[in-house]
Amino acid sequence: MEAMKLVAALHLDERIKDEWYCRSHFSDVACFRLVDDPNNSGVVVKKIMPWLFETLAEPERNDLARLFNESTLKFRRGLQQHGVLVASTYECLYQDGQVFHISSEEGITAQTAVSQASPAQRIMLLNRIIQAIYGVLYQDESLSVGLDPQLDNFGMKICPASGDITVAYIDVFPPLCFFEGRHLVHYPNPTDQKVIKWELSRKFRPLGILRRLRFSVLSIDISLEEIFLKCLKDGLSGQLYRQALEFFESLPDAVIKNGFDSAAVGKQIEGIPLDGIDDIREVGMRLAQRADCPRRHFLAEVFDLSRKDSSPGHEEEHEVRFEQLKKKLLSLL
């Protein structure tokens, strides 16, 4: 934390305080503000995968830092070229054997904004998010950039006086872009071409991006589905909107949405293959109201148990965690 504060001081002043800290799957993250100007926008400092860099020696550490920093900046430029607003400032440093990414603070997350908003405000906020990612949805077949539209990956600033909303895509690491002759789709980047093709479908192609956005929105409240679909209708071309509707109806969770038969749902869950990560997450999204814990906590566990790579508290192999998740969902029927 001290190293992150020193980096923040270079961009603000020595008289700073930390506003918040969290650890994501890929970084330690903290926000800092000036002590004597608490209303001023702060800076967000990410210490990129310090637990990984601590295990590396030169020149591997330097090579990885270069890959992380150069590809992240290329991803950010690619998003801007497709009309996506990003943090107003972003800098990548390699200092004392660690990688730091420093960006301007861009308000509260869209997750927080949508969760706290009224129904009318939610329509406005979701419309702004769809507008923000529009260019990526209609990029050409070169698929130069991808996007992970979880609501936590967007920052929102809402002007109290005018009600104007600005949306910025704030989570640009790990980068999703074409870099040095290959698509970066995850970290560590897969080498199996089948896996890369699957990740391109999820994160670079329009239906995959909209699917992930749908999951993030409905994770807040399943009743947001009608609002979400209305926003898609208003914000997309007629052709893409119809394709999205047909696609959503073809997914496994539709068996829950279109009527609930325990035997049919159970059969659907048992039949989800190991690479059906989005399938099982969406079924969990539909069943979350049956869980005996807050919705967000339940879905956070669904997310961790379904990941291909492990996370803190879920270090078992993917196959083991996936079966644990199936049993958890089946117990809710």
Phi, psi and chi 1 to 4 in degrees:
 res  aa     phi    psi   chi1   chi2   chi3   chi4
   1 MET       -  -37.7 -174.3   67.9  168.0      -
   2 GLU   -63.2  -39.7 -171.3   59.6   31.5      -
   3 ALA   -64.5  -38.5      -      -      -      -
   4 MET   -66.7  -37.3  -62.6  169.7   72.9      -
   5 LYS   -66.8  -38.2 -170.4  170.7 -174.8  177.7
   6 LEU   -64.4  -39.9  -69.9  172.8      -      -
   7 VAL   -64.7  -43.0  168.7      -      -      -
   8 ALA   -62.4  -37.0      -      -      -      -
   9 ALA   -62.5  -30.2      -      -      -      -
  10 LEU   -64.9  -26.0  -64.7  175.2      -      -
  11 HIS  -100.4  -16.8  -69.0   73.4      -      -
  12 LEU  -118.9  -82.9  -68.1  174.3      -      -
  13 ASP  -176.6  166.0 -169.9  -81.4      -      -
  14 GLU   -69.9  -22.9  -67.8 -176.0   -2.8      -
  15 ARG   -87.2   72.6  -58.4 -176.1  -51.4  -81.4
  16 ILE  -126.2  162.5   59.3  173.9      -      -
  17 LYS  -135.0  153.7   63.1  176.6 -179.2  176.0
  18 ASP   -86.0  133.3   52.5  -69.5      -      -
  19 GLU   -89.9  -42.8  -76.0  -69.3  -54.4      -
  20 TRP  -160.0  160.5   51.3 -100.8      -      -
  21 TYR  -142.9  143.7  164.8   85.8      -      -
  22 CYS  -152.1  164.8   67.9      -      -      -
  23 ARG  -118.5  122.2  168.7  169.0  -77.5 -164.1
  24 SER   -95.8 -177.2   72.8      -      -      -
  25 HIS   -66.1  -24.3 -170.2   70.4      -      -
  26 PHE  -118.4   -2.6  -67.6  104.3      -      -
  27 SER  -166.9  160.8   56.4      -      -      -
  28 ASP   -88.5  136.1  -68.9  -20.7      -      -
  29 VAL  -131.8  134.6 -170.2      -      -      -
  30 ALA  -144.7  149.7      -      -      -      -
  31 CYS  -113.2  136.8  178.5      -      -      -
  32 PHE  -126.5  146.0  -60.5   89.8      -      -
  33 ARG  -133.7  160.8  -67.3 -174.1 -167.1  -82.3
  34 LEU   -67.2  139.0  -69.0  169.0      -      -
  35 VAL   -64.4  -41.4  170.8      -      -      -
  36 ASP   -93.1   10.3   53.4   -1.3      -      -
  37 ASP  -147.1   67.2 -170.1    8.7      -      -
  38 PRO   -64.7  -20.0   24.6  -34.2      -      -
  39 ASN   -85.9   -8.2  -65.3  -39.0      -      -
  40 ASN   -74.6  143.9 -172.4   39.3      -      -
  41 SER   -60.9  138.8  -66.7      -      -      -
  42 GLY   -96.7 -165.5      -      -      -      -
  43 VAL  -121.4  148.7  -63.9      -      -      -
  44 VAL  -109.9  126.8  176.1      -      -      -
  45 VAL  -113.3  127.6  179.1      -      -      -
  46 LYS  -111.6  127.6  -67.2 -175.9  178.6 -178.9
  47 LYS   -99.6  106.3 -168.6  175.2 -175.9 -178.1
  48 ILE   -75.8  116.6  -55.3  -64.7      -      -
  49 MET    39.8   56.6  -59.4 -177.0   76.0      -
  50 PRO   -59.3  -31.7   21.2  -33.0      -      -
  51 TRP   -64.5  -25.5   50.3   87.6      -      -
  52 LEU   -81.4  -47.8  172.7   60.7      -      -
  53 PHE   -62.2  -29.7  -81.2   90.4      -      -
  54 GLU   -65.0  -20.0  -71.4  165.7    0.7      -
  55 THR   -93.5   -7.3   68.0      -      -      -
  56 LEU  -101.8  151.6  -56.8  177.6      -      -
  57 ALA  -112.9  162.5      -      -      -      -
  58 GLU   -70.4  148.3  -63.1  -66.4   -1.8      -
  59 PRO   -89.6    0.9   33.8  -35.7      -      -
  60 GLU   -60.3  -39.7 -174.1  179.3    7.0      -
  61 ARG   -62.9  -44.2 -178.2 -175.6  -67.3 -176.1
  62 ASN   -65.2  -40.8 -176.0   69.8      -      -
  63 ASP   -63.4  -41.2  -69.9  -16.2      -      -
  64 LEU   -68.6  -38.9 -172.2   61.9      -      -
  65 ALA   -61.1  -42.5      -      -      -      -
  66 ARG   -61.7  -45.9 -176.3 -161.8   68.8   81.5
  67 LEU   -58.6  -49.5  169.6   65.7      -      -
  68 PHE   -59.8  -48.4  -77.2  177.5      -      -
  69 ASN   -73.0  -46.2  -70.0  -14.5      -      -
  70 GLU   -68.7  -39.9  -68.8 -175.1    7.6      -
  71 SER   -70.6  -34.8   61.2      -      -      -
  72 THR   -64.0  -44.3  -63.6      -      -      -
  73 LEU   -67.1  -35.1  -67.5  176.6      -      -
  74 LYS   -66.4  -41.5 -178.0  176.5 -177.6 -177.0
  75 PHE   -59.1  -45.8  177.3   39.1      -      -
  76 ARG   -60.4  -43.8  175.9  179.0  155.7   84.9
  77 ARG   -64.2  -40.9  -70.1 -166.8  -60.9  -88.5
  78 GLY   -62.9  -40.1      -      -      -      -
  79 LEU   -61.0  -44.1  -70.5  170.1      -      -
  80 GLN   -62.4  -39.1  -69.8  175.0  -55.3      -
  81 GLN   -64.6  -23.6  -70.5  165.9    2.3      -
  82 HIS   -98.8   15.7  -75.5   82.6      -      -
  83 GLY    83.3   12.0      -      -      -      -
  84 VAL   -89.0  125.2  178.8      -      -      -
  85 LEU   -73.4  135.4  -67.6  176.5      -      -
  86 VAL  -124.4  177.5  -67.3      -      -      -
  87 ALA   -55.0  141.8      -      -      -      -
  88 SER   -64.2  -30.3   58.2      -      -      -
  89 THR  -131.9  147.2   63.4      -      -      -
  90 TYR  -156.6  126.9 -157.7   97.5      -      -
  91 GLU  -133.0  142.4 -177.8 -179.5   -5.7      -
  92 CYS  -115.3  127.0  -60.6      -      -      -
  93 LEU  -121.9  146.6  -66.6  179.7      -      -
  94 TYR  -119.9  109.2  178.4   48.8      -      -
  95 GLN  -141.3  130.2 -177.4  171.7  -67.8      -
  96 ASP    52.9   39.3  -61.1  -33.6      -      -
  97 GLY    76.9   11.6      -      -      -      -
  98 GLN  -130.7  153.8  -66.3  -72.3  -17.8      -
  99 VAL  -102.6  128.7  169.8      -      -      -
 100 PHE  -122.2  134.2  -61.7   90.5      -      -
 101 HIS  -115.0  125.7  -70.8 -174.4      -      -
 102 ILE  -119.6  125.5  -50.6   97.1      -      -
 103 SER  -136.2  162.3   66.5      -      -      -
 104 SER   -67.7  149.1   52.2      -      -      -
 105 GLU   -76.6  135.4 -175.6 -172.0   10.6      -
 106 GLU  -122.1   43.1  -61.6  -64.6  -27.0      -
 107 GLY    83.4 -158.0      -      -      -      -
 108 ILE   -86.3  162.8   61.9  175.2      -      -
 109 THR   -72.8  155.0   69.0      -      -      -
 110 ALA   -63.8  -29.2      -      -      -      -
 111 GLN   -58.3  -47.9  173.3   78.4   30.4      -
 112 THR   -67.1  -44.4  -61.0      -      -      -
 113 ALA   -62.4  -47.4      -      -      -      -
 114 VAL   -67.7  -39.6  174.4      -      -      -
 115 SER   -60.2  -36.5  -63.2      -      -      -
 116 GLN   -93.2   -7.9  -64.3  176.1  -10.4      -
 117 ALA   -82.4  159.3      -      -      -      -
 118 SER   -75.8  166.6   67.8      -      -      -
 119 PRO   -55.0  -43.5  -30.1   37.1      -      -
 120 ALA   -65.2  -41.0      -      -      -      -
 121 GLN   -66.2  -35.9  -69.6  171.9  -33.6      -
 122 ARG   -62.2  -38.7  -74.9  173.9  163.7  178.6
 123 ILE   -60.7  -45.1  -67.8  174.4      -      -
 124 MET   -64.4  -43.0 -178.5  169.1   54.6      -
 125 LEU   -66.9  -44.1  -63.8  177.0      -      -
 126 LEU   -67.7  -35.4  -67.0  177.8      -      -
 127 ASN   -59.9  -40.6  -83.2  -27.1      -      -
 128 ARG   -66.5  -37.2  -71.9  -60.3  177.7   90.7
 129 ILE   -66.2  -43.4  -69.6  171.2      -      -
 130 ILE   -63.6  -39.9  -67.4  166.7      -      -
 131 GLN   -61.3  -37.9  -69.0  169.3    9.4      -
 132 ALA   -66.5  -31.9      -      -      -      -
 133 ILE  -102.7    4.1   67.0  174.9      -      -
 134 TYR   -53.2  -45.6 -171.8   88.2      -      -
 135 GLY   -63.2  -34.5      -      -      -      -
 136 VAL   -69.8  -33.5  174.5      -      -      -
 137 LEU   -66.5  -24.9  -62.3  176.8      -      -
 138 TYR  -115.4   25.6  -69.8   91.8      -      -
 139 GLN   -73.2  163.9   66.1 -178.4  -54.5      -
 140 ASP   -77.6 -179.9   60.6   37.3      -      -
 141 GLU   -69.9   -6.3  -81.7  -58.7  -52.6      -
 142 SER   -68.9  -21.1   65.4      -      -      -
 143 LEU    48.0   61.9  -59.9  177.9      -      -
 144 SER   -74.4  -25.9   59.2      -      -      -
 145 VAL  -138.1  150.3  -68.5      -      -      -
 146 GLY  -114.0 -170.7      -      -      -      -
 147 LEU  -164.9  137.3 -165.6  136.7      -      -
 148 ASP  -110.8   98.3 -178.8    3.2      -      -
 149 PRO   -85.4   33.8   35.7  -36.5      -      -
 150 GLN   -59.6  141.3  -66.0 -176.2   61.3      -
 151 LEU   -63.0  -26.3  -65.7  179.4      -      -
 152 ASP   -68.0  -13.9  -86.3  -26.8      -      -
 153 ASN   -90.1    2.8  -68.5  -15.4      -      -
 154 PHE  -115.9  139.5  -64.0   91.2      -      -
 155 GLY  -102.7  145.4      -      -      -      -
 156 MET  -131.2  134.1  -77.3 -171.5  160.4      -
 157 LYS  -117.5  126.6  -69.2 -179.2  178.3  177.9
 158 ILE  -118.0  119.2  -54.6  173.9      -      -
 159 CYS   -75.6  118.3  176.3      -      -      -
 160 PRO   -60.0  -34.7  -20.3   32.2      -      -
 161 ALA   -75.9  -49.1      -      -      -      -
 162 SER   -98.2  -20.4   65.6      -      -      -
 163 GLY    81.1    1.6      -      -      -      -
 164 ASP   -62.4  143.6  -71.8  -15.6      -      -
 165 ILE  -123.1  131.4  -57.5  167.8      -      -
 166 THR  -115.0  138.8   56.7      -      -      -
 167 VAL  -121.2  130.8  177.8      -      -      -
 168 ALA  -128.1  137.6      -      -      -      -
 169 TYR   -84.0  114.1 -175.0   73.1      -      -
 170 ILE  -106.2  -14.6   55.8  176.7      -      -
 171 ASP  -104.4   89.1 -167.1   -0.7      -      -
 172 VAL  -102.2   13.4  -67.4      -      -      -
 173 PHE  -129.9  132.6 -175.0   86.3      -      -
 174 PRO   -72.4  146.7   25.1  -33.0      -      -
 175 PRO   -69.3  147.7   24.5  -32.9      -      -
 176 LEU  -121.1   93.4  -58.0  170.7      -      -
 177 CYS  -163.2  169.7   64.0      -      -      -
 178 PHE   -87.5  119.6 -169.5   75.6      -      -
 179 PHE  -141.4  124.4 -179.9   76.1      -      -
 180 GLU    49.5   48.2  -64.2 -174.7  -15.2      -
 181 GLY    85.1    8.3      -      -      -      -
 182 ARG  -149.6  155.7   59.9  175.0  175.8  156.5
 183 HIS   -83.2  127.2  -81.8  103.1      -      -
 184 LEU   -91.7  117.6  -59.8 -178.9      -      -
 185 VAL  -120.6   -9.0  -61.9      -      -      -
 186 HIS  -172.7  171.2 -171.7   60.9      -      -
 187 TYR  -131.6  128.0 -174.6   79.9      -      -
 188 PRO   -68.0  146.5   25.1  -33.4      -      -
 189 ASN   -72.2  130.8 -150.7   50.7      -      -
 190 PRO   -65.8  155.9   22.5  -31.5      -      -
 191 THR  -107.4  -20.2   55.8      -      -      -
 192 ASP   -72.9  123.1 -173.2  -36.6      -      -
 193 GLN   -63.7  -30.4  -71.4  -57.7  -50.5      -
 194 LYS   -65.4  -40.8  -70.9 -176.9  178.2  178.9
 195 VAL   -68.2  -40.9  176.1      -      -      -
 196 ILE   -62.0  -44.0  -67.4  174.5      -      -
 197 LYS   -60.7  -40.7 -175.1  177.5  179.7 -179.5
 198 TRP   -63.9  -43.0  174.1   69.9      -      -
 199 GLU   -68.3  -34.3  -68.9  -76.8   15.6      -
 200 LEU   -62.5  -39.5  -72.3  172.8      -      -
 201 SER   -64.6  -35.8  -66.5      -      -      -
 202 ARG   -77.6  -37.3  -61.0  175.4   73.2 -133.6
 203 LYS  -118.2  -13.1  -58.5  173.0 -176.2  175.2
 204 PHE  -115.3  -28.2  -73.1   67.4      -      -
 205 ARG   -93.4  150.5  -64.0 -169.9 -178.0  -81.6
 206 PRO   -59.5  -42.9   16.0  -29.3      -      -
 207 LEU   -68.1  -36.2  -66.4 -178.8      -      -
 208 GLY   -66.3  -41.8      -      -      -      -
 209 ILE   -64.3  -44.8  -67.4  171.7      -      -
 210 LEU   -65.8  -33.9  -68.4  173.5      -      -
 211 ARG   -63.5  -44.4  179.7 -178.3 -170.4  177.9
 212 ARG   -68.0  -35.0  -70.0  164.3   73.1   82.7
 213 LEU   -65.7  -42.5  178.0   58.1      -      -
 214 ARG   -57.9  -45.1 -178.5 -175.2   77.3  137.6
 215 PHE   -60.2  -45.0  174.0   79.2      -      -
 216 SER   -64.2  -40.9 -171.5      -      -      -
 217 VAL   -67.9  -48.6  170.7      -      -      -
 218 LEU   -72.7  -16.0  -58.6 -166.7      -      -
 219 SER   -65.2  -28.7  -68.2      -      -      -
 220 ILE   -69.4  -49.3  -65.4  175.1      -      -
 221 ASP  -162.2  123.1 -171.3  -21.9      -      -
 222 ILE   -63.3  -23.0 -158.0   69.8      -      -
 223 SER   -72.2   -7.2   68.0      -      -      -
 224 LEU   -76.6   -3.0  -79.9  169.7      -      -
 225 GLU   -60.4  -44.5 -173.2  159.2   27.1      -
 226 GLU   -62.8  -42.6 -176.4  177.0  -11.8      -
 227 ILE   -64.0  -44.2  -71.6  175.6      -      -
 228 PHE   -59.3  -46.4  175.1   69.1      -      -
 229 LEU   -65.7  -36.2  -66.2  177.8      -      -
 230 LYS   -62.8  -40.8 -179.4 -174.7 -175.8  -52.1
 231 CYS   -66.3  -37.8  -68.1      -      -      -
 232 LEU   -63.4  -42.6  -70.0 -170.9      -      -
 233 LYS   -61.9  -40.5 -174.9  175.7 -177.8  179.2
 234 ASP   -74.2  -30.9  -67.1  -18.3      -      -
 235 GLY  -100.7  -15.3      -      -      -      -
 236 LEU  -109.1  164.9  -55.7  178.7      -      -
 237 SER   -65.1  156.4   68.8      -      -      -
 238 GLY   -58.6  -37.8      -      -      -      -
 239 GLN   -66.2  -48.4 -179.6 -178.4    9.2      -
 240 LEU   -67.1  -35.9 -178.0   53.3      -      -
 241 TYR   -61.4  -45.9  171.3   66.0      -      -
 242 ARG   -64.9  -39.5  -71.0 -170.9  -64.2  -87.5
 243 GLN   -62.3  -40.8  -71.4  174.4  -16.3      -
 244 ALA   -64.4  -43.7      -      -      -      -
 245 LEU   -60.7  -47.0  -73.2 -173.8      -      -
 246 GLU   -62.2  -40.3  -68.0  173.5    5.3      -
 247 PHE   -63.2  -47.6  177.8   55.5      -      -
 248 PHE   -61.1  -38.2  -65.2  154.1      -      -
 249 GLU   -70.6  -17.7  -74.7  -60.8  -44.3      -
 250 SER   -87.7   -6.0   73.1      -      -      -
 251 LEU   -84.7  155.2  -60.0  174.5      -      -
 252 PRO   -56.3  -33.3  -28.7   36.6      -      -
 253 ASP   -68.0  -13.0   68.6  -72.8      -      -
 254 ALA   -62.9  -26.2      -      -      -      -
 255 VAL   -65.8  -23.0   73.9      -      -      -
 256 ILE   -86.8  -43.2  -57.2  173.0      -      -
 257 LYS   -64.4  -37.1 -178.2 -176.5   69.0  170.3
 258 ASN   -95.3   29.4  -62.4  -30.5      -      -
 259 GLY   123.3  142.6      -      -      -      -
 260 PHE  -113.9  111.4 -166.1   90.9      -      -
 261 ASP  -121.7  113.4 -179.8  -71.6      -      -
 262 SER   -56.0  -41.5  -65.8      -      -      -
 263 ALA   -65.1  -42.3      -      -      -      -
 264 ALA   -67.6  -40.6      -      -      -      -
 265 VAL   -66.2  -43.3  175.3      -      -      -
 266 GLY   -60.1  -42.4      -      -      -      -
 267 LYS   -64.0  -38.5 -175.5  177.4 -179.6 -179.5
 268 GLN   -64.1  -44.1 -168.9   73.4  -91.0      -
 269 ILE   -62.9  -47.7  -67.6  171.1      -      -
 270 GLU   -62.6  -27.0  -70.3  170.1   -8.8      -
 271 GLY   -88.8   -1.8      -      -      -      -
 272 ILE   -70.7  123.3  -64.7  175.4      -      -
 273 PRO   -74.0  168.8   28.8  -34.9      -      -
 274 LEU   -61.7  -29.1 -167.1   57.6      -      -
 275 ASP   -91.0    8.2   61.9   -2.7      -      -
 276 GLY   -85.9   53.8      -      -      -      -
 277 ILE   -62.9  -47.8  -67.2  174.5      -      -
 278 ASP   -67.8  -36.3  -65.8  -47.4      -      -
 279 ASP   -57.0  -50.0  -65.9  -17.5      -      -
 280 ILE   -74.1  -30.8 -157.5  162.8      -      -
 281 ARG   -65.2  -40.0  -73.4  175.4  178.3  173.0
 282 GLU   -70.8  -34.6  -71.3  157.7  -10.1      -
 283 VAL   -64.4  -42.6  169.9      -      -      -
 284 GLY   -59.8  -38.2      -      -      -      -
 285 MET   -59.8  -39.2  170.9 -172.1   75.1      -
 286 ARG   -75.2  -27.8  -61.3  -78.1 -179.3 -168.7
 287 LEU   -96.1   -3.1  -63.4  177.7      -      -
 288 ALA   -58.2  -33.0      -      -      -      -
 289 GLN   -66.8  -15.0   62.6  -94.2   30.5      -
 290 ARG   -87.1  -11.0  -67.4  170.4  168.6 -108.8
 291 ALA   -75.6  155.4      -      -      -      -
 292 ASP   -97.1   34.5   58.3   -3.4      -      -
 293 CYS  -147.3  165.5   63.2      -      -      -
 294 PRO   -54.6  145.3  -26.3   35.3      -      -
 295 ARG   -54.1  -46.4 -178.1  176.8 -175.6   81.4
 296 ARG   -65.9  -37.8 -169.3  163.8 -170.3 -172.4
 297 HIS   -64.6  -42.9  -65.4  170.5      -      -
 298 PHE   -61.9  -46.2  175.3   77.4      -      -
 299 LEU   -72.3  -27.3  -69.8  176.2      -      -
 300 ALA   -63.6  -40.0      -      -      -      -
 301 GLU   -69.4  -39.4 -174.0  172.4   17.5      -
 302 VAL   -57.2  -43.9  167.5      -      -      -
 303 PHE   -62.7  -46.9 -165.9   88.0      -      -
 304 ASP   -68.3  -40.3  -75.0  -25.2      -      -
 305 LEU   -68.6  -24.3  -72.1  173.2      -      -
 306 SER   -93.9  -10.0   59.7      -      -      -
 307 ARG   -60.2  148.0  -64.5 -178.0   69.3  102.3
 308 LYS   -72.3  -38.2  -77.5 -161.6  170.4 -175.8
 309 ASP   -98.5  154.8   48.5  -17.1      -      -
 310 SER   -75.3  168.0   60.4      -      -      -
 311 SER  -143.6  164.2   57.2      -      -      -
 312 PRO   -53.9  127.0  -27.8   35.8      -      -
 313 GLY    88.6   -8.8      -      -      -      -
 314 HIS  -137.3   66.1  -61.7  -75.6      -      -
 315 GLU   -89.8   -2.5  -72.1   83.6    7.6      -
 316 GLU   -66.6  166.6  -55.7   90.4  -16.5      -
 317 GLU   -62.8  155.4  -68.1  -65.1  -41.1      -
 318 HIS   -55.6  -43.1  176.6   50.0      -      -
 319 GLU   -61.2  -39.4  -65.1   87.3  -16.2      -
 320 VAL   -68.0  -45.9  174.2      -      -      -
 321 ARG   -66.3  -36.7  -73.7 -178.8  -77.7  110.7
 322 PHE   -64.3  -40.8 -151.4   76.9      -      -
 323 GLU   -67.7  -37.1  -74.8  -56.1  -48.1      -
 324 GLN   -59.5  -41.6  -70.5  175.6   -8.3      -
 325 LEU   -67.1  -42.0  178.6   52.8      -      -
 326 LYS   -58.6  -45.0  -78.3 -171.0  175.2 -176.3
 327 LYS   -63.1  -38.5  -69.4  178.2 -179.3  176.8
 328 LYS   -63.3  -43.4 -172.5  177.0 -171.6   68.6
 329 LEU   -69.9  -41.0  -63.1  178.9      -      -
 330 LEU   -62.4  -31.2  -71.7  168.3      -      -
 331 SER   -69.4  -14.8   71.2      -      -      -
 332 LEU   -88.4   -7.9  -60.2  176.7      -      -
 333 LEU   -79.2      -  -59.0 -178.4      -      -
